[in-house]
Structures are given as structure tokens and as C-alpha cells.
Amino acid sequence: MIDKWTHIVMYGGTCGVIWLEHLAKYKRVKWNKIIIWALLAPILMGGLIEILQKYCTGGMRSGEWLDFAADTIGVGLAFIIGSLLAMCFSKV
């Protein structure tokens, strides 16, 4: 299960970096942008990577639903944490 924890940390980190960059650029949270780029884009990227692993690697890699679920959990956790921090420290 260490692989699943790795996925959670990697995708949580990706979402977290997007939050940090957004908050550094804008004084107020632009929710439409942050939902697209910090929430939807990393989830779609994780799904696409799993599909590509399954169908485009000639059987060398497998696409796993649990990896995709771990990606989504990592993004979700980071999005919640980013939202709470934004409400506390920025002009939401």
C-alpha cells in the first residue's frame, strides 16, 4: 500500500503547489480558476495517466483504479486544506 500513499502525497503536493502559486498571484481567490486548475486538472491528469499506462505501455505497466482513487484523495485533501488556509489568510 506504500504505492497508494505515494500517489496521495504526489497529487496532494501538485494541488498544494497550484494553490500556493494562485495565492501568490492573486489577492483574492478566483474560485473558478482554482476549481479548474487545482481540483479538476490534477484529477483528470491522474485518470489520463492511468489509462495511458494500461493501454499504451504494451503490458509493461498497469492502470489501476486504486491509484486513481489515491490521486483523487490526495487532490481532495489538498484542496480542502488550501481552501481553509485561503479563507484564513487571504481576502476571500
DSSP file (Angstrom, degrees, kcal/mol; ACC not computed):
  #  RESIDUE AA STRUCTURE BP1 BP2  ACC     N-H-->O    O-->H-N    N-H-->O    O-->H-N    TCO  KAPPA ALPHA  PHI   PSI    X-CA   Y-CA   Z-CA
    1    1 A M     >        0   0    0      0, 0.0     4,-1.7     0, 0.0     3,-0.5   0.000 360.0 360.0 360.0  -3.6    0.0    0.0    0.0
    2    2 A I  H  >  +     0   0    0      1,-0.2     4,-2.1     2,-0.2     5,-0.1   0.842 360.0  61.2 -61.6 -30.8    3.0    2.3    0.1
    3    3 A D  H  > S+     0   0    0      1,-0.2     4,-2.0     2,-0.2    -1,-0.2   0.887 102.6  49.7 -61.3 -39.7    2.3    3.0   -3.6
    4    4 A K  H  > S+     0   0    0     -3,-0.5     4,-2.2     2,-0.2    -1,-0.2   0.901 109.5  50.5 -68.9 -40.2   -1.1    4.4   -2.7
    5    5 A W  H  X S+     0   0    0     -4,-1.7     4,-2.5     1,-0.2    -1,-0.2   0.882 108.3  54.3 -63.0 -37.0    0.3    6.7   -0.1
    6    6 A T  H  X S+     0   0    0     -4,-2.1     4,-2.8     2,-0.2    -2,-0.2   0.916 107.7  49.3 -62.6 -42.9    2.8    7.9   -2.7
    7    7 A H  H  X S+     0   0    0     -4,-2.0     4,-2.5     2,-0.2     5,-0.4   0.908 110.1  51.3 -62.7 -42.0    0.0    8.8   -5.0
    8    8 A I  H  X S+     0   0    0     -4,-2.2     4,-2.1     1,-0.2    -2,-0.2   0.935 114.0  43.6 -60.5 -46.3   -1.8   10.7   -2.3
    9    9 A V  H  X S+     0   0    0     -4,-2.5     4,-2.5     2,-0.2    -2,-0.2   0.909 114.2  49.8 -67.8 -42.4    1.3   12.7   -1.5
   10   10 A M  H  X S+     0   0    0     -4,-2.8     4,-2.1     2,-0.2    -2,-0.2   0.941 117.5  38.2 -63.6 -47.7    2.3   13.3   -5.1
   11   11 A Y  H  X S+     0   0    0     -4,-2.5     4,-2.2     2,-0.2    -1,-0.2   0.827 115.3  53.2 -77.7 -30.0   -1.2   14.6   -6.2
   12   12 A G  H  X S+     0   0    0     -4,-2.1     4,-2.5    -5,-0.4    -1,-0.2   0.904 110.6  49.1 -64.2 -41.0   -1.7   16.4   -2.9
   13   13 A G  H  X S+     0   0    0     -4,-2.5     4,-2.5     2,-0.2    -2,-0.2   0.892 109.2  51.9 -64.2 -40.5    1.6   18.1   -3.5
   14   14 A T  H  X S+     0   0    0     -4,-2.1     4,-1.9     2,-0.2    -2,-0.2   0.943 112.9  44.4 -61.0 -48.0    0.6   19.0   -7.0
   15   15 A C  H  X S+     0   0    0     -4,-2.2     4,-2.3     1,-0.2    -2,-0.2   0.900 112.4  53.4 -63.1 -40.9   -2.6   20.6   -5.8
   16   16 A G  H  X S+     0   0    0     -4,-2.5     4,-2.5     1,-0.2    -2,-0.2   0.893 107.3  50.2 -62.5 -40.9   -0.8   22.3   -3.0
   17   17 A V  H  X S+     0   0    0     -4,-2.5     4,-2.6     2,-0.2    -1,-0.2   0.897 109.3  51.7 -65.0 -40.0    1.7   23.9   -5.3
   18   18 A I  H  X S+     0   0    0     -4,-1.9     4,-2.3     2,-0.2    -2,-0.2   0.915 110.1  49.7 -62.9 -41.9   -1.1   25.2   -7.6
   19   19 A W  H  X S+     0   0    0     -4,-2.3     4,-2.8     2,-0.2     5,-0.2   0.941 111.0  49.3 -59.4 -48.0   -2.8   26.7   -4.5
   20   20 A L  H  X S+     0   0    0     -4,-2.5     4,-1.9     1,-0.2    -2,-0.2   0.916 112.4  47.1 -60.2 -44.3    0.4   28.4   -3.5
   21   21 A E  H  X S+     0   0    0     -4,-2.6     4,-1.6     2,-0.2    -1,-0.2   0.896 112.7  50.1 -64.5 -39.8    1.0   29.9   -6.9
   22   22 A H  H  X S+     0   0    0     -4,-2.3     4,-2.7    -5,-0.2    -2,-0.2   0.932 112.0  46.6 -64.2 -45.8   -2.6   31.1   -7.1
   23   23 A L  H  < S+     0   0    0     -4,-2.8    -1,-0.2     1,-0.2    -2,-0.2   0.809 111.0  52.9 -69.0 -28.7   -2.4   32.8   -3.8
   24   24 A A  H  < S+     0   0    0     -4,-1.9    -1,-0.2    -5,-0.2    -2,-0.2   0.822 115.8  40.5 -72.3 -30.7    0.9   34.4   -4.6
   25   25 A K  H  < S+     0   0    0     -4,-1.6     2,-0.4    -3,-0.2    -2,-0.2   0.861 116.8  44.3 -87.0 -38.3   -0.5   35.8   -7.9
   26   26 A Y     <  -     0   0    0     -4,-2.7    -1,-0.1    -5,-0.2     3,-0.0  -0.855  60.1-151.0-114.2 143.3   -4.0   36.9   -6.7
   27   27 A K  S    S+     0   0    0     -2,-0.4    64,-1.4    63,-0.1     2,-0.3   0.823  91.2  40.0 -77.1 -31.7   -5.0   38.8   -3.6
   28   28 A R  S    S-     0   0    0     62,-0.1     2,-0.4    64,-0.1    64,-0.2  -0.880  97.5-103.8-115.1 149.9   -8.4   37.2   -3.7
   29   29 A V        -     0   0    0     -2,-0.3     2,-1.1    62,-0.2     3,-0.1  -0.576  23.2-149.9 -72.4 126.3   -9.2   33.6   -4.5
   30   30 A K    >>  -     0   0    0     -2,-0.4     4,-2.5     1,-0.2     3,-0.6  -0.815  13.9-167.2 -95.6  94.2  -10.6   33.3   -8.0
   31   31 A W  H 3> S+     0   0    0     -2,-1.1     4,-2.4     1,-0.3     5,-0.3   0.813  80.4  56.2 -60.2 -35.8  -12.7   30.2   -7.3
   32   32 A N  H 3> S+     0   0    0      1,-0.2     4,-1.5     2,-0.2    -1,-0.3   0.921 113.2  42.0 -63.5 -40.5  -13.5   29.4  -11.0
   33   33 A K  H <> S+     0   0    0     -3,-0.6     4,-3.0     2,-0.2     5,-0.4   0.918 115.0  49.2 -69.4 -43.9   -9.8   29.2  -11.8
   34   34 A I  H  X>S+     0   0    0     -4,-2.5     4,-2.2     1,-0.2     5,-0.7   0.861 109.7  51.5 -69.2 -34.3   -8.8   27.4   -8.6
   35   35 A I  I  X>S+     0   0    0     -4,-2.4     5,-2.6    -5,-0.2     4,-0.7   0.917 115.9  41.9 -66.9 -41.7  -11.5   24.7   -9.1
   36   36 A I  I  <>S+     0   0    0     -4,-1.5     5,-2.6    -5,-0.3    -2,-0.2   0.962 126.2  30.5 -68.3 -51.0  -10.4   24.1  -12.7
   37   37 A W  I  <5S+     0   0    0     -4,-3.0    -3,-0.2     3,-0.2    -2,-0.2   0.813 128.5  33.9 -86.1 -31.3   -6.6   24.1  -12.1
   38   38 A A  I  <5S+     0   0    0     -4,-2.2    -3,-0.2    -5,-0.4    -1,-0.2   0.683 132.5  22.5 -98.1 -19.0   -6.2   22.8   -8.5
   39   39 A L  I  X<S+     0   0    0     -4,-0.7     4,-1.3    -5,-0.7    -3,-0.2   0.809 128.3  30.9-110.6 -60.7   -9.1   20.4   -8.4
   40   40 A L  I  ><S+     0   0    0     -5,-2.6     4,-2.9     1,-0.2     5,-0.3   0.917 114.6  55.3 -72.8 -44.0  -10.2   19.2  -11.8
   41   41 A A  H  ><S+     0   0    0     -5,-2.6     4,-2.6    -6,-0.2     5,-0.2   0.923 109.9  44.8 -60.1 -47.7   -6.9   19.3  -13.8
   42   42 A P  H  > S+     0   0    0      0, 0.0     4,-2.3     0, 0.0    -1,-0.2   0.884 114.4  50.0 -65.1 -35.1   -4.9   17.1  -11.4
   43   43 A I  H  X S+     0   0    0     -4,-1.3     4,-2.2     2,-0.2    -2,-0.2   0.939 113.2  45.6 -66.4 -45.3   -7.8   14.6  -11.1
   44   44 A L  H  X S+     0   0    0     -4,-2.9     4,-2.7     1,-0.2     5,-0.2   0.893 111.7  52.8 -63.4 -38.9   -8.1   14.4  -14.9
   45   45 A M  H  X S+     0   0    0     -4,-2.6     4,-2.5    -5,-0.3    -1,-0.2   0.918 108.8  49.8 -62.3 -43.4   -4.3   14.1  -15.2
   46   46 A G  H  X S+     0   0    0     -4,-2.3     4,-1.9     2,-0.2    -2,-0.2   0.908 112.6  47.0 -62.3 -42.2   -4.3   11.2  -12.8
   47   47 A G  H  X S+     0   0    0     -4,-2.2     4,-2.2     2,-0.2    -2,-0.2   0.917 112.3  49.7 -64.9 -43.5   -7.0    9.4  -14.7
   48   48 A L  H  X S+     0   0    0     -4,-2.7     4,-2.8     1,-0.2    -2,-0.2   0.900 109.3  51.8 -63.1 -41.3   -5.4   10.0  -18.1
   49   49 A I  H  X S+     0   0    0     -4,-2.5     4,-2.5     1,-0.2    -1,-0.2   0.911 109.6  49.6 -62.5 -41.9   -2.0    8.7  -16.8
   50   50 A E  H  X S+     0   0    0     -4,-1.9     4,-1.8     2,-0.2    -1,-0.2   0.901 112.0  48.3 -64.5 -40.3   -3.7    5.5  -15.5
   51   51 A I  H  X S+     0   0    0     -4,-2.2     4,-2.5     2,-0.2     5,-0.3   0.928 112.3  48.9 -64.2 -44.8   -5.4    5.0  -18.9
   52   52 A L  H  X S+     0   0    0     -4,-2.8     4,-2.4     1,-0.2    -2,-0.2   0.890 109.2  52.9 -62.6 -39.5   -2.2    5.6  -20.8
   53   53 A Q  H  < S+     0   0    0     -4,-2.5     8,-0.5    -5,-0.2     4,-0.5   0.896 113.0  44.6 -62.4 -39.1   -0.4    3.1  -18.5
   54   54 A K  H  < S+     0   0    0     -4,-1.8     5,-0.3     8,-0.2    -2,-0.2   0.919 127.6  23.8 -71.7 -43.5   -2.9    0.4  -19.2
   55   55 A Y  H  < S+     0   0    0     -4,-2.5    -2,-0.2    -5,-0.1    -3,-0.2   0.588 123.2  44.2-105.0 -11.3   -3.3    0.8  -22.9
   56   56 A C  S  < S+     0   0    0     -4,-2.4    -3,-0.1    -5,-0.3    -1,-0.1   0.274  95.4  68.9-121.6  12.5   -0.1    2.4  -24.2
   57   57 A T  S >  S-     0   0    0     -4,-0.5     3,-1.5     4,-0.2    -1,-0.1   0.296  98.1-116.9-115.0  10.2    2.8    0.6  -22.5
   58   58 A G  T 3  S-     0   0    0      1,-0.3    -3,-0.1    -3,-0.1    -4,-0.1   0.826  75.8 -53.1  62.3  32.2    2.5   -2.8  -24.1
   59   59 A G  T 3  S+     0   0    0     -5,-0.3    -1,-0.3    -6,-0.3    -5,-0.1   0.481 114.1 113.4  82.8   2.5    1.7   -4.5  -20.9
   60   60 A M  S <  S+     0   0    0     -3,-1.5     2,-0.3    -7,-0.1    -2,-0.1   0.798  82.9  26.4 -75.7 -28.1    4.7   -3.1  -19.1
   61   61 A R  S    S-     0   0    0     -8,-0.5     2,-0.4    -7,-0.1    -2,-0.3  -0.914  75.0-141.4-130.0 157.0    2.6   -1.0  -16.7
   62   62 A S        -     0   0    0     -2,-0.3     2,-0.5    -7,-0.0    -8,-0.2  -0.945  12.2-132.0-120.7 143.9   -1.0   -1.4  -15.5
   63   63 A G        -     0   0    0     -2,-0.4     2,-0.4   -12,-0.1   -13,-0.1  -0.814  29.0-163.1 -89.7 129.5   -3.6    1.2  -14.9
   64   64 A E     >  -     0   0    0     -2,-0.5     4,-1.7     1,-0.1     5,-0.1  -0.936  25.9-148.1-121.3 136.2   -5.2    0.8  -11.5
   65   65 A W  H  > S+     0   0    0     -2,-0.4     4,-2.6     1,-0.2     5,-0.2   0.852 102.9  57.4 -64.1 -34.8   -8.5    2.2  -10.2
   66   66 A L  H  > S+     0   0    0      2,-0.2     4,-2.4     1,-0.2    -1,-0.2   0.852 103.9  52.1 -67.9 -32.8   -7.0    2.3   -6.7
   67   67 A D  H  > S+     0   0    0      2,-0.2     4,-2.5     1,-0.2    -1,-0.2   0.931 110.9  47.6 -64.5 -44.3   -4.1    4.5   -8.0
   68   68 A F  H  X S+     0   0    0     -4,-1.7     4,-2.3     2,-0.2    -2,-0.2   0.900 111.5  50.7 -62.8 -40.4   -6.7    6.8   -9.5
   69   69 A A  H  X S+     0   0    0     -4,-2.6     4,-2.4     2,-0.2    -1,-0.2   0.907 110.2  49.6 -63.1 -41.5   -8.7    6.8   -6.2
   70   70 A A  H  X S+     0   0    0     -4,-2.4     4,-2.4     2,-0.2    -2,-0.2   0.893 109.6  52.1 -65.0 -39.4   -5.5    7.7   -4.3
   71   71 A D  H  X S+     0   0    0     -4,-2.5     4,-2.4     1,-0.2    -2,-0.2   0.939 111.3  47.1 -58.3 -47.3   -4.8   10.5   -6.7
   72   72 A T  H  X S+     0   0    0     -4,-2.3     4,-2.7     1,-0.2    -2,-0.2   0.882 110.7  51.3 -65.1 -39.8   -8.3   11.9   -6.2
   73   73 A I  H  X S+     0   0    0     -4,-2.4     4,-2.7     2,-0.2     5,-0.2   0.924 110.2  49.8 -63.2 -44.6   -8.0   11.6   -2.4
   74   74 A G  H  X S+     0   0    0     -4,-2.4     4,-2.3     1,-0.2    -2,-0.2   0.924 113.4  45.4 -60.0 -45.5   -4.7   13.5   -2.4
   75   75 A V  H  X S+     0   0    0     -4,-2.4     4,-2.6     2,-0.2    -2,-0.2   0.922 113.1  51.0 -63.7 -43.8   -6.1   16.3   -4.5
   76   76 A G  H  X S+     0   0    0     -4,-2.7     4,-2.3     2,-0.2    -2,-0.2   0.916 111.2  46.9 -61.1 -44.8   -9.3   16.4   -2.4
   77   77 A L  H  X S+     0   0    0     -4,-2.7     4,-2.5     1,-0.2    -1,-0.2   0.932 114.6  46.4 -63.0 -45.8   -7.3   16.7    0.9
   78   78 A A  H  X S+     0   0    0     -4,-2.3     4,-3.0    -5,-0.2    -2,-0.2   0.870 111.1  53.0 -65.7 -35.7   -5.0   19.4   -0.5
   79   79 A F  H  X S+     0   0    0     -4,-2.6     4,-2.5     2,-0.2    -1,-0.2   0.914 110.4  47.2 -66.0 -41.7   -8.0   21.3   -2.0
   80   80 A I  H  X S+     0   0    0     -4,-2.3     4,-2.4     2,-0.2    -2,-0.2   0.940 114.9  45.8 -63.6 -47.4   -9.7   21.3    1.4
   81   81 A I  H  X S+     0   0    0     -4,-2.5     4,-2.6     1,-0.2     5,-0.2   0.922 113.8  49.4 -62.3 -44.7   -6.5   22.4    3.2
   82   82 A G  H  X S+     0   0    0     -4,-3.0     4,-2.5     1,-0.2    -1,-0.2   0.900 110.5  50.6 -61.2 -41.3   -5.9   25.0    0.6
   83   83 A S  H  X S+     0   0    0     -4,-2.5     4,-2.1     2,-0.2    -2,-0.2   0.920 111.7  47.1 -62.7 -44.2   -9.4   26.3    0.8
   84   84 A L  H  X S+     0   0    0     -4,-2.4     4,-1.6     2,-0.2    -2,-0.2   0.919 113.7  47.2 -65.1 -43.7   -9.2   26.6    4.6
   85   85 A L  H  X S+     0   0    0     -4,-2.6     4,-2.7     1,-0.2     5,-0.3   0.892 110.8  52.7 -64.9 -38.7   -5.9   28.4    4.5
   86   86 A A  H  X S+     0   0    0     -4,-2.5     4,-2.1     1,-0.2     6,-0.3   0.898 108.4  50.4 -63.8 -39.8   -7.1   30.7    1.8
   87   87 A M  H  < S+     0   0    0     -4,-2.1    -1,-0.2     1,-0.2     5,-0.2   0.839 116.0  43.0 -66.8 -31.7  -10.1   31.6    4.0
   88   88 A C  H  < S+     0   0    0     -4,-1.6    -2,-0.2    -5,-0.2    -1,-0.2   0.875 127.3  24.6 -80.2 -38.1   -7.9   32.3    6.9
   89   89 A F  H  < S+     0   0    0     -4,-2.7     2,-0.2    -5,-0.1    -3,-0.2   0.535 112.1  56.3-113.0  -8.3   -5.0   34.2    5.2
   90   90 A S  S  < S-     0   0    0     -4,-2.1     2,-1.5    -5,-0.3   -62,-0.1  -0.705  88.6 -97.7-119.9 174.4   -6.3   35.9    2.1
   91   91 A K              0   0    0    -64,-1.4   -62,-0.2    -2,-0.2    -4,-0.1  -0.655 360.0 360.0 -89.8  81.7   -9.1   38.2    1.2
   92   92 A V              0   0    0     -2,-1.5    -1,-0.2    -6,-0.3   -64,-0.1   0.482 360.0 360.0 -67.5 360.0  -11.5   35.6    0.0
